[in-house]
């Protein structure tokens, strides 16, 4: 008897096979704008299916290592990364995954919608990037911060061109050194201190506990300017060169040595994102330059970076869900059980269809956040800015949780093969688990949503979008319209109650539930908007999403019947 070998599942082309992605681009860019983006997207999709998939596997198989000393005992703190990781770095630059929204020709072609194109690039690139999407996100956030008018022009001109370079030989990424062991998300307990030097630069001293992309050429670090007082508002963002080549304090050492005063204590041994170098880093009079005036409370400035990384987090979640779905569907097509293809099983089809509804909702939520970000950056749109204030945390928290639950289902859909590391499937779950944690856990973000509602009236633009979507839904489905209208009315009442006494224990205890309900209602509205434009898949997804997340109904039967349309 010959030994059975399971055929390897081949997922559809990440761009050509994703109908929702292509129709989303057609709507937001227009036919001419989408046509202008097609070549770029098709090229990246081809890389994703070949070289980047191989680079991803190599980076996963060869995680970073820390070399503390050279052969003669000198402290060098060198982080060695794999060829696959370096290939991901080069691809991110070559495909302008960070650079696109900053490039004059891209803004000339797409205007504010350059961020929509960037989201499409991330949707394709992220799932096969070995989580190089993390340094991509932080490089984008650092570029956004450096682009602010109150940043010194010399600092901007030195660093921004490198962050947005499309030449792999010159492009760099950025780390983000914010959290400290005693505070974590409680930035008010940060103890890193910044001290001004005579030449206008600063010296930072402190301990940073969770520094992702520790191999990046620079980092944005939060520090408390000397004499600034307590609390988080006074913290200021500083740019810290990571290597001696960029530090004026370095002399007589190799350019790739750590900058003086920067010590890598250890690399983190993490559940997932294993290819990504994450470290504990000590600062002892490390050279730094301020990003903005350190005498002005700087946490608000730092939030420019945080908003960008939060929407990237949502893109990573949505992209991972879509790619996991593609893998699970491809496996179902080639796997035979109980005398037939797994893809013909009504129960399995219902499971995949339900996952497809969640993936569609996550994509719409992440995509909307990027569209708003573009309108804020290019048009200084105050309406978009008000909405983004609440959409960024909502998109991040909701997609992060969906990504974990979906990844668990994807692993299970492969049976025993899903539990075996060399299939590559387990990393879907390991890597997804960081998404509800990085840039704020669900509870931290829920409290941020509460602050947005009570201090900045951020509920108004959201409720306005829900009301407009109810009107759009009437011709499509009166039941869908009534479902969203009821949810919007209930949310409006809750927001009124919350703003009356935002510090009440019942309000604080219910912040997570409120944030998730807001996110689910917003997602319904976004899918309705796309359906009203003329997308049949979005219309079906809107109906099933509303039933699943607003009415809490079982959608298995419809998900089974309409699997092919959903994915």
ROVEX-267619 format. One record per residue (C-alpha): residue number from 1; x, y, z. Coordinates in Angstrom, 2 decimals. Example, Ala and Ser with C-alpha at 12.3 -4.5 7.8 and 13.67 -1.06 7.14 Angstrom:
(1,(12.30,-4.50,7.80))
(2,(13.67,-1.06,7.14))
//
This chain:
(1,(0.00,0.00,0.00))
(2,(1.38,3.40,-0.96))
(3,(1.74,6.05,1.70))
(4,(-0.89,8.81,1.50))
(5,(0.45,12.34,1.13))
(6,(-1.98,15.20,1.56))
(7,(-1.86,17.69,-1.36))
(8,(-0.59,21.09,-0.27))
(9,(-3.37,23.72,-0.35))
(10,(-2.74,26.61,-2.72))
(11,(-4.71,29.73,-1.77))
(12,(-6.08,32.07,-4.40))
(13,(-4.08,35.08,-5.56))
(14,(-4.16,37.56,-2.68))
(15,(-5.21,40.46,-4.93))
(16,(-7.01,39.00,-7.93))
(17,(-8.88,36.51,-5.74))
(18,(-10.14,39.02,-3.18))
(19,(-13.35,40.47,-4.58))
(20,(-14.09,42.67,-1.58))
(21,(-10.64,44.26,-1.71))
(22,(-10.94,45.02,-5.41))
(23,(-14.44,46.47,-5.17))
(24,(-13.43,48.55,-2.15))
(25,(-10.60,50.06,-4.19))
(26,(-12.92,50.64,-7.15))
(27,(-15.31,52.57,-4.93))
(28,(-12.77,54.63,-2.99))
(29,(-10.33,55.31,-5.83))
(30,(-12.68,55.38,-8.80))
(31,(-11.98,53.29,-11.91))
(32,(-9.02,55.42,-12.99))
(33,(-7.50,55.47,-9.51))
(34,(-7.88,51.73,-9.13))
(35,(-6.36,51.18,-12.55))
(36,(-3.37,53.28,-11.47))
(37,(-2.88,51.02,-8.43))
(38,(-3.40,47.63,-10.10))
(39,(0.16,47.11,-11.30))
(40,(1.61,47.89,-7.88))
(41,(-0.86,45.58,-6.13))
(42,(-0.45,42.73,-8.62))
(43,(3.35,42.91,-8.28))
(44,(3.13,42.68,-4.51))
(45,(0.63,39.80,-4.69))
(46,(3.06,37.90,-6.92))
(47,(5.87,38.47,-4.42))
(48,(3.61,37.35,-1.60))
(49,(2.85,34.06,-3.32))
(50,(6.52,33.28,-3.97))
(51,(9.62,35.01,-2.57))
(52,(7.94,36.57,0.46))
(53,(6.27,33.32,1.48))
(54,(9.69,31.68,1.39))
(55,(11.26,34.60,3.26))
(56,(8.50,34.37,5.85))
(57,(9.28,30.68,6.43))
(58,(13.01,31.39,6.72))
(59,(12.51,34.21,9.21))
(60,(10.22,32.03,11.32))
(61,(12.73,29.16,11.26))
(62,(15.68,31.41,12.17))
(63,(14.57,33.86,14.87))
(64,(16.83,36.75,15.88))
(65,(19.73,36.24,18.24))
(66,(21.57,38.68,20.49))
(67,(25.38,38.67,20.38))
(68,(26.48,40.60,23.45))
(69,(30.29,40.47,23.07))
(70,(32.80,40.25,20.28))
(71,(35.54,37.57,20.41))
(72,(37.79,39.90,22.46))
(73,(35.21,40.77,25.08))
(74,(34.01,44.15,23.84))
(75,(30.27,44.73,24.40))
(76,(28.62,44.95,20.96))
(77,(24.92,44.06,21.55))
(78,(24.47,43.00,17.95))
(79,(21.11,41.57,16.91))
(80,(21.51,39.05,14.12))
(81,(18.49,38.43,11.92))
(82,(17.88,35.94,9.13))
(83,(18.12,36.34,5.39))
(84,(14.34,36.01,5.30))
(85,(13.92,38.96,7.67))
(86,(16.23,41.05,5.50))
(87,(14.24,40.03,2.41))
(88,(11.08,41.28,4.12))
(89,(12.82,44.56,4.93))
(90,(13.84,45.01,1.30))
(91,(10.37,44.13,0.00))
(92,(8.66,46.61,2.32))
(93,(10.85,49.38,0.91))
(94,(10.63,48.25,-2.70))
(95,(6.83,48.06,-2.64))
(96,(6.55,51.41,-0.77))
(97,(4.50,49.84,2.01))
(98,(5.57,52.64,4.37))
(99,(6.42,55.31,1.85))
(100,(3.36,55.42,-0.39))
(101,(1.18,57.98,1.45))
(102,(4.18,60.35,1.75))
(103,(5.29,60.23,-1.89))
(104,(4.34,63.34,-3.92))
(105,(3.41,61.29,-7.00))
(106,(1.11,59.06,-4.93))
(107,(-0.61,62.05,-3.38))
(108,(-0.86,63.58,-6.82))
(109,(-2.53,60.45,-8.17))
(110,(-4.80,59.51,-5.28))
(111,(-4.83,62.51,-2.91))
(112,(-6.13,61.56,0.51))
(113,(-6.93,58.09,-0.84))
(114,(-3.21,57.27,-0.98))
(115,(-3.84,55.84,2.49))
(116,(-6.52,53.58,0.96))
(117,(-3.93,52.20,-1.45))
(118,(-1.48,51.77,1.41))
(119,(-4.09,49.78,3.32))
(120,(-4.44,47.48,0.30))
(121,(-0.66,47.00,0.23))
(122,(-0.66,46.13,3.93))
(123,(-3.60,43.77,3.42))
(124,(-1.49,41.84,0.92))
(125,(1.92,42.18,2.56))
(126,(1.24,41.74,6.27))
(127,(0.13,38.09,6.53))
(128,(3.25,36.82,4.74))
(129,(5.72,39.28,6.29))
(130,(6.86,37.27,9.34))
(131,(5.38,40.26,11.23))
(132,(7.74,42.73,9.57))
(133,(4.44,44.59,9.39))
(134,(5.26,45.68,12.97))
(135,(8.40,47.72,12.10))
(136,(6.49,48.93,9.04))
(137,(3.78,50.29,11.34))
(138,(6.26,51.99,13.66))
(139,(8.22,53.46,10.74))
(140,(4.96,54.91,9.40))
(141,(4.08,56.31,12.81))
(142,(7.54,57.84,13.17))
(143,(7.26,59.35,9.68))
(144,(3.89,60.87,10.59))
(145,(5.39,62.34,13.77))
(146,(8.42,63.72,11.92))
(147,(6.08,65.30,9.36))
(148,(4.49,67.52,12.01))
(149,(5.30,71.24,11.59))
(150,(6.67,71.70,15.12))
(151,(9.47,69.16,14.56))
(152,(12.86,70.74,13.87))
(153,(13.42,70.90,10.11))
(154,(16.98,69.61,10.41))
(155,(15.84,66.54,12.30))
(156,(13.04,65.97,9.81))
(157,(15.33,66.31,6.81))
(158,(17.86,63.91,8.30))
(159,(15.50,61.08,9.18))
(160,(12.23,61.30,7.25))
(161,(13.73,60.62,3.79))
(162,(15.28,57.41,5.14))
(163,(12.01,56.23,6.68))
(164,(10.11,56.72,3.42))
(165,(12.82,55.61,1.03))
(166,(11.84,52.98,-1.55))
(167,(15.48,51.97,-2.02))
(168,(16.25,48.92,0.14))
(169,(19.85,50.09,0.42))
(170,(18.89,53.30,2.23))
(171,(15.43,52.62,3.76))
(172,(15.23,52.26,7.53))
(173,(12.54,51.40,10.03))
(174,(11.84,52.67,13.53))
(175,(11.36,51.13,16.92))
(176,(9.04,52.40,19.61))
(177,(10.36,52.61,23.16))
(178,(7.48,53.60,25.40))
(179,(6.55,50.98,27.96))
(180,(8.48,50.41,31.16))
(181,(8.20,47.45,33.52))
(182,(6.72,49.40,36.44))
(183,(4.02,51.08,34.37))
(184,(3.21,49.20,31.19))
(185,(0.23,50.97,29.69))
(186,(0.23,53.39,32.65))
(187,(2.59,55.86,31.02))
(188,(2.23,58.22,33.96))
(189,(4.63,55.98,35.87))
(190,(7.37,56.29,33.25))
(191,(10.71,57.03,34.89))
(192,(12.95,57.64,31.87))
(193,(14.35,61.16,32.22))
(194,(15.53,63.51,29.49))
(195,(18.23,66.06,30.24))
(196,(19.12,68.89,27.81))
(197,(22.70,69.15,26.55))
(198,(24.55,72.30,25.59))
(199,(24.34,71.60,21.86))
(200,(20.52,71.44,21.80))
(201,(20.37,67.66,21.88))
(202,(19.24,65.67,24.91))
(203,(20.46,62.72,26.98))
(204,(18.01,60.02,28.04))
(205,(18.40,57.73,31.03))
(206,(15.98,54.96,31.93))
(207,(14.83,51.41,31.25))
(208,(12.49,50.42,28.43))
(209,(10.82,47.06,28.89))
(210,(9.18,46.16,25.55))
(211,(11.02,47.53,22.52))
(212,(9.82,46.01,19.26))
(213,(11.96,46.19,16.13))
(214,(15.01,46.48,18.37))
(215,(17.22,46.19,15.30))
(216,(15.75,49.33,13.68))
(217,(18.04,52.28,12.91))
(218,(16.13,54.62,15.22))
(219,(13.44,54.63,17.85))
(220,(10.87,57.04,19.17))
(221,(11.18,57.03,22.95))
(222,(9.03,58.71,25.58))
(223,(10.87,60.49,28.36))
(224,(10.08,62.92,31.12))
(225,(11.98,66.18,30.58))
(226,(14.02,67.04,33.65))
(227,(11.89,69.09,36.03))
(228,(8.65,68.52,34.09))
(229,(6.71,67.01,36.98))
(230,(4.54,63.93,37.33))
(231,(1.88,62.35,35.15))
(232,(1.77,61.29,31.53))
(233,(0.81,64.52,29.74))
(234,(4.27,66.05,30.21))
(235,(6.08,63.11,28.60))
(236,(7.79,64.07,25.36))
(237,(8.75,62.02,22.30))
(238,(12.45,61.84,21.42))
(239,(14.26,60.31,18.48))
(240,(17.08,58.00,19.60))
(241,(19.64,56.78,17.04))
(242,(20.16,53.05,17.55))
(243,(23.63,52.76,16.01))
(244,(26.96,54.54,16.36))
(245,(26.86,55.73,12.74))
(246,(24.09,58.19,13.63))
(247,(25.24,59.26,17.08))
(248,(27.52,62.30,17.47))
(249,(28.74,60.79,20.74))
(250,(30.26,57.75,19.01))
(251,(33.94,57.84,18.23))
(252,(36.39,55.12,17.28))
(253,(33.77,52.37,17.08))
(254,(32.25,50.49,14.18))
(255,(29.26,52.28,12.59))
(256,(27.00,49.29,13.26))
(257,(27.85,49.22,16.96))
(258,(25.15,50.38,19.39))
(259,(25.02,54.11,19.95))
(260,(26.74,55.08,23.21))
(261,(24.41,54.76,26.16))
(262,(22.13,52.17,24.47))
(263,(22.33,48.67,25.96))
(264,(20.31,45.66,24.82))
(265,(19.72,43.63,27.99))
(266,(17.97,40.69,26.36))
(267,(15.62,39.65,23.58))
(268,(12.09,38.68,24.59))
(269,(11.07,35.02,24.28))
(270,(7.51,35.55,23.04))
(271,(4.45,33.42,22.35))
(272,(4.38,34.61,18.74))
(273,(5.94,37.19,16.39))
(274,(9.10,35.14,16.83))
(275,(10.94,36.58,13.84))
(276,(10.53,40.11,15.23))
(277,(13.39,41.24,17.51))
(278,(11.82,42.60,20.69))
(279,(14.13,43.63,23.51))
(280,(14.60,45.16,26.91))
(281,(16.80,48.21,26.42))
(282,(18.65,50.37,28.91))
(283,(19.50,54.02,28.31))
(284,(22.36,55.77,30.11))
(285,(22.86,59.31,28.87))
(286,(21.90,58.17,25.39))
(287,(21.94,60.83,22.68))
(288,(18.46,61.92,21.58))
(289,(16.77,64.77,19.75))
(290,(13.30,66.06,20.68))
(291,(10.38,65.71,18.29))
(292,(8.70,69.00,19.04))
(293,(9.26,71.35,21.96))
(294,(9.96,69.29,25.12))
(295,(8.77,72.22,27.24))
(296,(5.26,71.70,25.86))
(297,(3.43,68.60,27.18))
(298,(4.19,66.06,24.49))
(299,(1.94,63.06,24.96))
(300,(-0.56,64.59,22.53))
(301,(2.22,64.77,19.91))
(302,(3.15,61.15,20.56))
(303,(-0.47,60.15,19.92))
(304,(0.13,60.99,16.24))
(305,(2.36,57.93,16.13))
(306,(-0.02,55.85,18.23))
(307,(-3.02,56.50,15.98))
(308,(-1.03,55.35,12.95))
(309,(0.18,52.18,14.65))
(310,(-3.31,51.39,15.91))
(311,(-4.80,51.50,12.42))
(312,(-1.88,49.38,11.20))
(313,(-2.76,46.90,13.93))
(314,(-6.30,46.74,12.55))
(315,(-4.93,46.20,9.04))
(316,(-2.73,43.36,10.29))
(317,(-5.72,41.74,11.98))
(318,(-7.98,42.02,8.94))
(319,(-5.26,40.91,6.53))
(320,(-4.41,37.91,8.66))
(321,(-8.06,36.91,8.88))
(322,(-8.46,37.09,5.11))
(323,(-5.29,35.08,4.44))
(324,(-6.18,32.49,7.06))
(325,(-9.58,32.14,5.41))
(326,(-7.91,31.66,2.02))
(327,(-5.69,28.91,3.43))
(328,(-8.60,27.18,5.17))
(329,(-10.74,27.33,2.03))
(330,(-7.91,25.98,-0.12))
(331,(-7.38,23.12,2.32))
(332,(-11.10,22.30,2.33))
(333,(-10.99,22.07,-1.47))
(334,(-8.24,19.42,-1.48))
(335,(-9.01,17.51,1.72))
(336,(-11.36,14.52,1.47))
(337,(-13.22,13.20,4.50))
(338,(-16.17,10.82,4.91))
(339,(-16.21,10.04,1.21))
(340,(-16.23,13.60,-0.12))
(341,(-14.43,16.91,-0.27))
(342,(-14.35,18.79,3.00))
(343,(-15.54,21.83,1.05))
(344,(-18.83,20.06,0.34))
(345,(-19.64,19.48,4.02))
(346,(-22.55,21.76,5.02))
(347,(-21.16,22.08,8.54))
(348,(-17.67,23.03,7.38))
(349,(-19.05,25.40,4.77))
(350,(-21.10,27.10,7.48))
(351,(-17.98,27.49,9.62))
(352,(-15.98,28.99,6.76))
(353,(-18.87,31.24,5.74))
(354,(-19.18,32.61,9.25))
(355,(-15.44,33.29,9.31))
(356,(-15.80,35.06,5.95))
(357,(-18.44,37.39,7.41))
(358,(-16.07,38.29,10.25))
(359,(-13.20,38.84,7.80))
(360,(-15.35,41.14,5.66))
(361,(-16.34,43.21,8.69))
(362,(-12.75,43.49,9.90))
(363,(-11.60,44.58,6.45))
(364,(-14.24,47.30,6.23))
(365,(-13.42,48.60,9.71))
(366,(-9.67,48.74,9.07))
(367,(-10.18,50.21,5.61))
(368,(-12.41,52.97,6.97))
(369,(-9.78,53.93,9.54))
(370,(-7.16,54.33,6.78))
(371,(-9.54,56.37,4.65))
(372,(-10.16,58.74,7.57))
(373,(-6.43,59.00,8.28))
(374,(-5.79,60.06,4.70))
(375,(-8.46,62.74,4.86))
(376,(-6.93,64.11,8.06))
(377,(-3.40,64.19,6.67))
(378,(-4.08,65.54,3.19))
(379,(-7.19,67.66,3.59))
(380,(-7.00,68.50,7.31))
(381,(-10.65,67.41,7.36))
(382,(-12.04,68.27,10.83))
(383,(-15.00,65.89,10.44))
(384,(-12.65,63.02,9.60))
(385,(-10.39,63.97,12.51))
(386,(-13.30,63.87,14.95))
(387,(-14.41,60.49,13.69))
(388,(-10.88,59.05,13.58))
(389,(-10.46,59.91,17.27))
(390,(-12.93,57.14,18.12))
(391,(-12.59,54.90,15.06))
(392,(-8.86,54.24,15.60))
(393,(-9.31,52.59,19.03))
(394,(-12.58,50.91,17.98))
(395,(-11.00,49.41,14.85))
(396,(-7.99,48.21,16.77))
(397,(-9.84,46.61,19.66))
(398,(-12.59,44.93,17.62))
(399,(-10.37,43.52,14.85))
(400,(-7.79,42.31,17.36))
(401,(-10.34,40.20,19.17))
(402,(-11.85,38.92,15.93))
(403,(-8.39,37.96,14.66))
(404,(-7.69,35.73,17.66))
(405,(-11.04,33.92,17.55))
(406,(-10.77,33.48,13.78))
(407,(-7.18,32.23,13.97))
(408,(-8.26,29.59,16.48))
(409,(-10.91,28.40,14.02))
(410,(-8.42,28.36,11.14))
(411,(-6.03,26.16,13.12))
(412,(-8.89,23.84,14.03))
(413,(-10.07,23.66,10.41))
(414,(-6.81,21.87,9.51))
(415,(-7.29,19.21,12.18))
(416,(-4.04,17.66,13.39))
(417,(-2.05,19.37,10.64))
(418,(-3.05,22.70,12.14))
(419,(-1.24,21.77,15.34))
(420,(2.05,20.87,13.66))
(421,(4.58,23.68,13.44))
(422,(6.14,22.80,10.10))
(423,(2.84,23.27,8.27))
(424,(3.05,26.94,9.20))
(425,(-0.55,26.94,10.44))
(426,(0.07,27.29,14.21))
(427,(1.76,30.66,13.74))
(428,(-1.62,32.07,12.60))
(429,(-2.80,31.73,16.19))
(430,(0.49,32.60,17.87))
(431,(0.90,35.78,15.87))
(432,(-2.74,36.80,16.17))
(433,(-2.57,36.91,19.96))
(434,(-0.37,40.00,19.94))
(435,(-3.04,42.02,18.12))
(436,(-5.36,42.61,21.12))
(437,(-2.31,43.51,23.24))
(438,(0.09,45.72,21.30))
(439,(-0.84,49.43,21.31))
(440,(-3.29,48.87,24.14))
(441,(-5.27,45.89,25.38))
(442,(-9.01,45.72,24.82))
(443,(-9.69,47.21,28.25))
(444,(-7.14,50.01,27.83))
(445,(-8.66,50.95,24.47))
(446,(-12.21,50.70,25.82))
(447,(-11.34,53.32,28.43))
(448,(-9.83,55.44,25.66))
(449,(-13.12,55.17,23.77))
(450,(-14.90,56.26,26.94))
(451,(-12.66,59.33,27.19))
(452,(-13.35,60.17,23.55))
(453,(-17.08,59.98,24.16))
(454,(-17.14,61.99,27.36))
(455,(-14.41,64.58,26.77))
(456,(-14.50,65.13,23.02))
(457,(-18.08,64.31,21.95))
(458,(-16.69,61.67,19.60))
(459,(-20.00,59.84,19.61))
(460,(-21.65,62.49,17.43))
(461,(-19.91,61.67,14.12))
(462,(-20.30,57.97,14.79))
(463,(-24.03,58.19,15.47))
(464,(-24.40,60.39,12.42))
(465,(-22.80,57.70,10.25))
(466,(-25.13,55.07,11.71))
(467,(-28.18,57.21,10.97))
(468,(-27.09,57.76,7.37))
(469,(-26.50,54.03,6.94))
(470,(-30.02,53.25,8.17))
(471,(-31.39,55.32,5.28))
(472,(-29.07,53.55,2.82))
(473,(-30.19,50.16,4.12))
(474,(-33.93,50.71,3.59))
(475,(-33.93,49.86,-0.13))
(476,(-31.63,46.89,0.47))
(477,(-33.38,45.32,3.44))
(478,(-35.93,46.87,5.82))
(479,(-34.99,44.27,8.42))
(480,(-31.33,45.28,8.20))
(481,(-32.28,48.95,8.46))
(482,(-34.48,48.32,11.49))
(483,(-31.74,46.27,13.17))
(484,(-29.17,49.04,12.78))
(485,(-31.68,51.73,13.78))
(486,(-32.47,49.87,17.00))
(487,(-28.78,49.42,17.78))
(488,(-28.08,53.10,17.07))
(489,(-30.93,54.22,19.34))
(490,(-29.72,52.03,22.17))
(491,(-26.15,53.27,21.73))
(492,(-27.33,56.87,21.71))
(493,(-29.13,56.34,25.01))
(494,(-26.09,54.63,26.50))
(495,(-23.75,57.42,25.42))
(496,(-26.07,60.00,27.00))
(497,(-26.05,58.03,30.23))
(498,(-22.29,57.56,30.15))
(499,(-21.51,61.23,29.61))
(500,(-23.72,62.17,32.55))
(501,(-21.47,60.32,35.01))
(502,(-18.34,59.01,33.23))
(503,(-16.60,58.01,36.46))
(504,(-19.39,55.79,37.78))
(505,(-18.26,52.21,38.50))
(506,(-21.06,50.83,36.32))
(507,(-19.90,52.99,33.41))
(508,(-16.27,51.96,33.80))
(509,(-17.16,48.30,34.21))
(510,(-19.25,48.40,31.05))
(511,(-16.69,50.22,28.89))
(512,(-15.56,47.11,27.03))
(513,(-19.09,46.07,26.16))
(514,(-19.96,49.57,24.99))
(515,(-16.85,49.82,22.81))
(516,(-17.53,46.49,21.15))
(517,(-21.17,47.37,20.50))
(518,(-20.07,50.64,18.93))
(519,(-17.56,48.81,16.75))
(520,(-20.10,46.20,15.64))
(521,(-22.69,48.85,14.77))
(522,(-20.12,50.94,12.91))
(523,(-19.02,47.88,10.93))
(524,(-22.63,47.21,9.96))
(525,(-22.88,50.77,8.68))
(526,(-19.65,50.49,6.69))
(527,(-20.75,47.26,5.01))
(528,(-24.12,48.89,4.20))
(529,(-22.33,51.85,2.62))
(530,(-20.34,49.52,0.41))
(531,(-23.43,47.47,-0.41))
(532,(-25.36,50.60,-1.39))
(533,(-22.52,51.44,-3.79))
(534,(-23.31,48.16,-5.53))
(535,(-21.31,45.34,-3.99))
(536,(-23.34,42.13,-3.63))
(537,(-20.83,40.48,-1.32))
(538,(-20.92,43.46,1.04))
(539,(-24.74,43.38,1.08))
(540,(-24.77,39.74,2.11))
(541,(-22.00,40.33,4.65))
(542,(-23.91,43.31,6.10))
(543,(-27.07,41.22,6.59))
(544,(-25.20,38.34,8.22))
(545,(-22.93,40.58,10.27))
(546,(-25.93,42.45,11.70))
(547,(-27.66,39.20,12.57))
(548,(-24.49,37.74,14.13))
(549,(-23.20,40.73,16.09))
(550,(-26.20,43.03,16.62))
(551,(-29.02,40.50,17.00))
(552,(-26.87,37.58,18.20))
(553,(-28.53,35.09,15.87))
(554,(-27.13,31.92,14.37))
(555,(-26.15,32.47,10.71))
(556,(-24.81,28.99,9.90))
(557,(-27.47,28.03,7.36))
(558,(-27.08,31.19,5.27))
(559,(-23.29,31.10,5.64))
(560,(-23.30,27.55,4.27))
(561,(-25.49,28.38,1.28))
(562,(-23.62,31.55,0.35))
(563,(-20.01,30.54,1.06))
(564,(-18.88,31.01,-2.53))
(565,(-20.15,34.60,-2.62))
(566,(-18.69,35.39,0.80))
(567,(-15.19,34.22,-0.07))
//
